[in-house]
Structure formats: structure tokens, C-alpha cells
Amino acid sequence: MQFSQINQIQQTFSYPEYEALIDQLLAEDKTTGPDQNPKMVQYTQMNQVRMTRIARTTALLPEVQEALAQLTRSLQWVVLTEAWCGDAAQNVPVLHKIAEASNGKISLKLLLRDENLDLMDQYLTNGTRSIPKLICFDATTGQELGTWGPRPAAAQELYHAYKANPVGTKKEFIQNVQLWYGRDRTYSMQQEMVQLLKSWQ
């Protein structure tokens, strides 16, 4: 993906704009994307609570702060997301916190996956449109530097294990993943971002 193509996308959101969009949609009993099933709206309501909690309670690790201090170039982060996505609710607030702590070195743009499927299909995970998906560009040259997502490696392993041996219901599995996130408290994701920030310096 060329950085210039990203700049041509009309509908992008800052993180506060994304939060405001979710607030507005929930006030209308809606969510993002074409599937307006009440179940998807319910997921979005739960995710709003998660996002608020993570924003309030997450402190960036010293290693993240150090990696940000050593960053020598400006980065443009583009993240594909949707309001109903549980993994997005757990990880996008952390990406926002990292960008916010970068002293202007990282600019964060959020895009809705289902409005940008041409872009999403260039960044599939095992053939699926898994989100959130972070794409990192050098903000000066437009060079694509790398990607992250849709979830930390340990959480991804839970998905692989369930796919290989689907014990229990899908609902129970999703609850187990959310429990993993609760125990991990963003540590794994932050550690992965440290390594990526070092590689993107």
C-alpha cells in the first residue's frame, strides 16, 4: 500500500473522533459496519466500557517510553478497526496512548474496515479480514515499514488452538480471550510494540 493512497481516503478518524462516533451510534442503538444486528450493538456497548477502562487504567511501560524517546523519524500509523470488535477495543486504546506519548513523532489515523475493504484485503491474517490491523509508514518518505495485529501473539495462539480443536462454544471461547486480556493488562501488546518501535527507528 502506498502512503499517498491512504491520504486519498476521505473518512479517517482521530481516536477522539472514533470515540465520539461510537457514542453517537450507540445513542441511536447502532454500531459501525453494515451488520446492525442487536448482538453487534451489544458488543459495541461492552467495548465502549472496555475502551474507557483501558484508557483510564493503562500506564505505558518504561520500555515503551524509552523506545519512543529513541525514535528518530516521524511515523504515520493507520489502523483498520470496527466498534463491535473485541480485539480492537482492547488494543486500539493502547495504540492511541503510545501515539499520544510520542511527542508528535507518531500520528494515528483510524479507518473503518468495512468501508475500506480494498485496503483491508491487502493486509489479511491467514486469509481473513482480522482487525485491528496497524500499518506503519515513514511519515516523511511514505515508505511502509511494517504491520501489527490483529492481537498479541499469545492471544493469537488461543485462536489457533481453538480453530484446531474447538472445545466449547464460540461465546465461551471469546469470553476466555477477554479473560486473557484482563489478566495480561496490555503487557504483551506493549512489549510487542517496543520491539516494533525499535525496528522502525
URVENQUI-V924280 format. One record per residue. N is the residue number from 1. RES is the residue in one letter. PHI is phi as a letter, one per 40 degrees, with the letter a starting at -180 (NA if undefined). Layout:
[[N,RES,PHI] [N,RES,PHI]]
This chain:
[[1,M,NA] [2,Q,c] [3,F,d] [4,S,c] [5,Q,c] [6,I,c] [7,N,c] [8,Q,c] [9,I,c] [10,Q,c] [11,Q,b] [12,T,b] [13,F,b] [14,S,c] [15,Y,c] [16,P,c] [17,E,c] [18,Y,c] [19,E,d] [20,A,c] [21,L,c] [22,I,c] [23,D,d] [24,Q,c] [25,L,c] [26,L,c] [27,A,c] [28,E,b] [29,D,f] [30,K,b] [31,T,b] [32,T,c] [33,G,g] [34,P,c] [35,D,c] [36,Q,b] [37,N,d] [38,P,d] [39,K,c] [40,M,c] [41,V,c] [42,Q,c] [43,Y,d] [44,T,c] [45,Q,c] [46,M,c] [47,N,c] [48,Q,c] [49,V,c] [50,R,c] [51,M,c] [52,T,c] [53,R,c] [54,I,c] [55,A,c] [56,R,c] [57,T,b] [58,T,c] [59,A,b] [60,L,c] [61,L,c] [62,P,d] [63,E,c] [64,V,c] [65,Q,d] [66,E,c] [67,A,c] [68,L,c] [69,A,c] [70,Q,c] [71,L,c] [72,T,b] [73,R,b] [74,S,c] [75,L,b] [76,Q,b] [77,W,c] [78,V,b] [79,V,b] [80,L,c] [81,T,a] [82,E,a] [83,A,c] [84,W,c] [85,C,c] [86,G,c] [87,D,c] [88,A,c] [89,A,c] [90,Q,c] [91,N,b] [92,V,c] [93,P,d] [94,V,c] [95,L,d] [96,H,c] [97,K,c] [98,I,c] [99,A,c] [100,E,c] [101,A,c] [102,S,c] [103,N,f] [104,G,g] [105,K,c] [106,I,b] [107,S,b] [108,L,b] [109,K,b] [110,L,b] [111,L,b] [112,L,c] [113,R,d] [114,D,c] [115,E,c] [116,N,a] [117,L,c] [118,D,c] [119,L,c] [120,M,d] [121,D,c] [122,Q,c] [123,Y,b] [124,L,c] [125,T,b] [126,N,f] [127,G,g] [128,T,b] [129,R,c] [130,S,c] [131,I,b] [132,P,c] [133,K,b] [134,L,c] [135,I,b] [136,C,b] [137,F,b] [138,D,c] [139,A,c] [140,T,c] [141,T,c] [142,G,g] [143,Q,c] [144,E,c] [145,L,b] [146,G,i] [147,T,b] [148,W,a] [149,G,h] [150,P,c] [151,R,a] [152,P,d] [153,A,d] [154,A,c] [155,A,c] [156,Q,c] [157,E,c] [158,L,c] [159,Y,c] [160,H,c] [161,A,c] [162,Y,c] [163,K,c] [164,A,c] [165,N,a] [166,P,c] [167,V,c] [168,G,g] [169,T,c] [170,K,c] [171,K,c] [172,E,c] [173,F,c] [174,I,c] [175,Q,c] [176,N,c] [177,V,c] [178,Q,c] [179,L,c] [180,W,d] [181,Y,d] [182,G,c] [183,R,c] [184,D,c] [185,R,f] [186,T,g] [187,Y,c] [188,S,c] [189,M,c] [190,Q,c] [191,Q,c] [192,E,c] [193,M,c] [194,V,d] [195,Q,c] [196,L,c] [197,L,d] [198,K,c] [199,S,c] [200,W,c] [201,Q,c]]
